[in-house]
């Protein structure tokens, strides 16, 4: 019954001041890259594994990845042209030839223009997204962090989400 509370706890932790703005910003930036890359290749699996294993805010990363995955289809025409430009660039030909000699290179999906373009777009946007998210989260925590925490602690749902033992608050009659 309470299996759905754990993701909500992670989300509330992201909104509270338990995580630093740096960790939330890293999660949002990495989640954006994971969300942009198509999901049927080894590159997406490696990025997803990185998102799940690095010590960042998991709720912020997965929510951003889901949101960017929904928006990635609208970026496909641009990422297709960008990937084509990168795959056919004469300066990168030795790199691509060396990469595609590797036996597992076919599973990476880096011969697909949309995968290469999405990965390049995500890596290009990584630092700006990190920087803007870090500043935004820092400002939100400074302005609303303490007041929001005080107000939320009064509600029963908040106490339930943070694991207050229900049996301690119920009066058991014998």
Buried (B, 14 or more C-beta within 10 A) or exposed (E): EEEEBEEEBBBBBBBBBEBBBBBBBBBBBBBBBBBBBBBEBBBBBEBBEBBEEEEBBBBBBBBBBEBBBEEBEEBBEEBBEBBBBBBEEEEBEEEBEEEEEEEEBEEBBBBBBBBBBBBBBBEEBBEEBBEEBBEBBBEBBEEEBEEBBEEBEEEEEBBBBBEEEEEEEEEEEE
